[in-house]
Amino acid sequence: MTETTNISAVGIIARIQVKTGTEADFELLANDLALHSREEPGCLAYDLWRVEGESEGSYAFIERYVDSAAADAHRRTDHFRQIGRKMGEYLAVAPVVMQLKSV
């Protein structure tokens, strides 16, 4: 069985490395962001993943939106701005963000 894909769908992978010893606090905050983000119009998926086989504190947000307008709207939400600011104190380095377009 094949899954029908929305041609305009947008995916985002945000790789994050947090400071050693802050993982539990980061996960609480990041999962709060995911919970709020899943409620946004146009958000199809928003999940936090721990990256296996890498150093402790390696994470990825994997996000999927109906289109680029929904992804842009996500970055303007109050919860993204407020929680994102708080998450900054846990980051060891700047996040690496990839934006993807469905084919």
N, C-alpha and C positions, 0 to 999 in steps of 0.2 A: 504494500500500500504506500502511495506517495502522498506527501503533505503538500497542500497548495500553499504557495508563498505569495505574500503581498509584494509586488514588484517594487514598491516604494519604501519598503521597510528599512529601518536604520538600526544598526547594532553598534554598541559601544563596549569596548573592553578597556577598563581602567586598572592598570597594574599598580599595586601599592605595596610599599615596604614600610613597616612600622618599627619604631624603636623597640629594642629588646626590653621585655618586661611590661610592655604596655598592651600586649595582645588582647587580653580579656576586656579591658576598658574600651579599646578600639572596636572590638567585635560588638559590644553593646551599643555603642554609638552608631556604628555602620549598619547594624541590623535595624535600628530605629529609622535611619535614612531609607533603607530598602522598603520597610513597611509603609512609610508615607509615600514613597515614590510609586509603589505599585498601585496606589489609589488615583494617580494622575490620569486624566483623559489622554488616551493615545499611548499609554505605557502597556506593553504586552508582557514584559518580564523585567525583573530587577532583582538580582541575587548577588550575595557575597559568597565568594569561594576562597578557601585556603588553598594555596598552590603547593601541591605535593612535590617532594623531591628537591625542594629549595630550602633556603635558610628559614628558620622560625620567623614568623612575622611577614611572610610573603602572601599577599592576597590579590584577588581580582574581583572587581565588580563586573558582572556581565549583564548588560542592559539591552532591551529591544523595544523599539517604538514603531508606531504605524508609519511615521514619516519624519523627515528632518524637522518639520515645524514642532512636532511633539517633543523631540529631543532638545530643541532649542528652548521650548517652554519649560522643560524640566530644570534647566540651568538657571531660570529666572524665578523659580519658586522660593518662597520664604524658607521652607524646610531645607532645601538644598543649600542655600546661602548660610543659614544659621548653623546647621549641623556640619556642613563642609568646613566652616571656620573653626569649629571646635575640633574636628578631626585633624586639622593642621598641626596641633601640638603633638600628635602621635607619630607623624610621618618622619621617617629617617631620611628620605630623599623625595624629590618632587615626583608625583604620579606620572606614569607613562600612559597616555590615552590614545587609543586607536578608534577611529570611526569607520564603520563598515556599511556597505550598501548591499542589499540582497540582489542576487542575480537569478 
